Amino acid sequence: MLFLVSGGNFFVMFIGWEGIGIVSYLLINFWFTRIQANKAAILALTMNRVGDMGLSIGFFTIFVLFGSLNYATVFSIVPFMNETAITIIALLLLTGAMAKSAQIPLHSWLPGSMEGILRKITLFLLLVYIFIIFYAGL
């Protein structure tokens, strides 16, 4: 998680984001001998992959439009960009955040995730910190 929030660009953030997804799978599947824990971990991994796809497309769109994944570069160019493009990017990034934090409609993995070690407070704090980074950049 520290790798996720300490990166200076969207690529490092994405690597940390993927690390959180793998750790989520491992924490839910902590008791690997329990069949229900295995099923819950696979469902969580699948739902997180859906969100990661939205996040990946959002980062790719950022790179195509801005030519960089650096926070400072992107945030300095944002005021001059098309509002529709910015809205699409924001919705794609929101899809990733919704899947990772189990928001409706990507919430089906949350009840099963309690099969493993509890971890929701860490993801909540992580998302709060990410939003602080984004708003500080604007």
Beta strands, then each sheet from edge to edge (+ up, - down):
end
